Each structure stands twice: as C-alpha cells, then as structure tokens.
Amino acid sequence: MEQTDVIGLLDGLYSMIAEAWGVPLGNDKCIIEREKALDIINEIKAAMPSSLAEAKRLVAARDEFIGNAKKEAEALRKSSEEKAKAMVEEQEVIRVARRKSAEMISSAEAKSAELRRVAGDYVDDVMRRAEESLRSSLETLQTAHTAVQTANGGRGPSTIVPAARTEREVDENNFITLQ
C-alpha cells in the first residue's frame, strides 16, 4: 500500500473525530462510531511501511553476523595457539606457526571489521530512508491539518452538541466516547 493511502486514512480518521458529536458538558469529548474508527486504524496498521521492521531485522542480523565473526576469530586464535604449542620442540616450526596464527587473526579481524562496516552502512541507509519517509508523512499530515484549521476559520474543530441521549442508545448505536 502506498504512503498516500496511509495519509488518506489518517485524514479520514481526523475528519471523523473533528466532525463527531460533542458530549454534553464534556468540552474535550466526542462520540464516534467504534467500528468505523477501528476499521480505519486496522487499515493504517496494515498499510504502514515495513521499513522499520526491516531495519530491526537487519540490525539483529548484523549483530548475529558480528557475533559469529568474533566466534570464528576466537576459534581461529585458539586453533593457532594449540598448533603452536604442539610444535614447540622445533624452532622453525614454532616461528612458522606464529606467523600463520598472526596472519589468520589479522585476516579474521580485517574481515570482521569490513563486515561490520558494510552492515553498518546498510543499516544506516535503511534507517535514513525510513526517517525520510516518516518525515514526508509528517509534513503531509501537518499540511492537511493546517488546511483543515484554515477552512474552519482558524478555530479548532467545530463541535455539534446532539440532543440528549441515554446510555442505552449510545451502546445500541455502537458509539464510543473519546477524550
């Protein structure tokens, strides 16, 4: 679903609340149709971009990948140390083992650093795109809100005070009260 669909749903929900009947003696309360409001909220939830969930998944994958790289580096280090101890009797063999161990550790650390850098860049890019998308949505919502206020003569939403209703009528009409 497109971002404009989410903005449309939010505009619809805003209009529903702005045009709702006011509650007698409750300046900050109004009555809206519960099912309509819940339907709109469910549609908004279904339409939200998956960028945030994807970013969380990528961060978790990056952390797991870094953890695995560290385990691999530690396993390589331990393996190199054990091999070096086994060849302690011959000086040349010991020298070669130490050199190979250092190369393996250096290589593993370089791979780990590169993987950490690449994963970090990717997560930063995904988070930046998600932030831009949210910023754009907020600007659109603020523009729509300003337009609604302008159309209403600069005042807050108008309130319509309905005729007195009983609690039983409100429940039968499936209305909810918002504060």
N, C-alpha and C positions, 0 to 999 in steps of 0.2 A: 504494500500500500504506500502511496506517495505521502511526502511530508505535507502537501497541501490538503490531503484528506484529513490528517490529524488536526490541522488548523481549522478546517471546516467543522469538524466535530467539536472542537473546543469552542468555536464561535457559537455553535448551536446550543451547547450546554450553557454558555454565558448568557445567551439570549433567553433561554428557558428560565434561568434564575432571575435575570433582570426584569422579565415580564411577569413573574409569578405574583400571585395574590399575596398581599401582606397579611400578617396575622394581627387581629385586633389587639391593641395595647402592646404589641411587640414590634418596635421600630426596626430591629435588626433581624427579624424572622420573616420567612415567607413559606408558601406552600407550593410544592412542585409535585409532578407525577413521578412516583418512585420508579416504576418500571421503565419509563422513558429515560430518566436520568441514569439508571443502572445500565440500560442498553447502550447509551452514549458512552458511558465510562468503559464498558466492556469493549466497545469498538475502538476507543482510544488505546486501551491496553493492547489490543491485538495489532494496532497499526504502528505502535512505537517502533522506531528503527532498532535493529538488532546490533547496532554498532557497540553499544555499551556491554552487552553480553559477550560479543566477540572480543572486545578489549580485555575483559576479565579472563576469558578463556586463554587469550594469548599471553597474558601476564602469568597465569598459572602454568602454561606450557613452557614459557621461558624459564620460570623458576625450577620446574622439574628438569628441564634440559641442563641448566647450570648445575643443579644438584648431581645429575648423572655425570656430567663432565668432571666435577670435583671428585666424585667416587672413582671414576676411571683414572684420573690423575693420581689419586691416593693409591689405587690398586697398582698402577704402573710404578709408583715410587717404592711401594713395599716389595713388589716383584724385583725391582732393580736392586734393592738393598739385600734381599735374600740371595740373589745370584752373586752379588759381590762378596758376601760372607762365605759362600760355598767355594769361591775361587781364591780365598785368602792366601793359599800356600804359594802361588806363583805371582810374582810382582807384575809381570807384563799383563797377565790375565786380569789382575785387580785394576790396573790402570785402564785397560780397555773397558772393563765393566763400569767403572766410574764415569768414563766419558760417555758411554752409551746411556747410562742412567740419567746423566745430566741432560743429554740430548732429548731423551724421551720426556723428561719432566718439562723441559723448556718447550718442546713441541706441544705437549698436552696443555700447558699454561697458555701458550700462544693461541691454540685452538679454542680454549675456553674463553679467553679474552675476546677473540674475534666473534665467537658465537654470542657472547653477552652483548657486544656492541651491536651486532646485526639485529638481535632480538629486541634490544632497547630502542633502536631506530624504528623498527617496525611498530612496536607498541606506541611510541611517541607519535608516529604518523597516524595510526588508527585513533588515538585519543584526540589529536589535533582535529581530524576530520569530524569526529563525534562532537567536539566542542563547537566547531564552526556550524554544524547542523543545528545544534541546540540554540546557539546564539541567533541564527537566522530565524528559527521558530519563535524565539522570544521577541525579536524585533517585529515580526509579523503580528504576533498576538498584541504587543503594545500598540502598534498602529491601529489595529482593529478596535482595541479598547478606547483609544483616543477618538476614533471616528464615532463610536457609539456615544461617548460623552459629549462630543461636539453636536451630534444630532439631537441630543437631549438638552441642548441649551446650556451645557457646562455644568449641569447639576448631576447628581448621582442618579442611579436608575429610578424611574418613577415607580411609585407603589400604588397598587389598586387595592382598596380595602373592600373585601367582599361582604355580603350580608352575613349575619351571624350564622354559624354552622355548629352543629353539635359534634361531639367527639365521634359518635357512631357514624355520622355522614362522612366525616373525613376518612375514617377507616374503610368504609364501603367504596369510596371513590379512589382508594389506593394512593392517597396523597401522603407526602412526608413533610415534616417541618425542618427547615434549615435555619441555623443561627448565623 
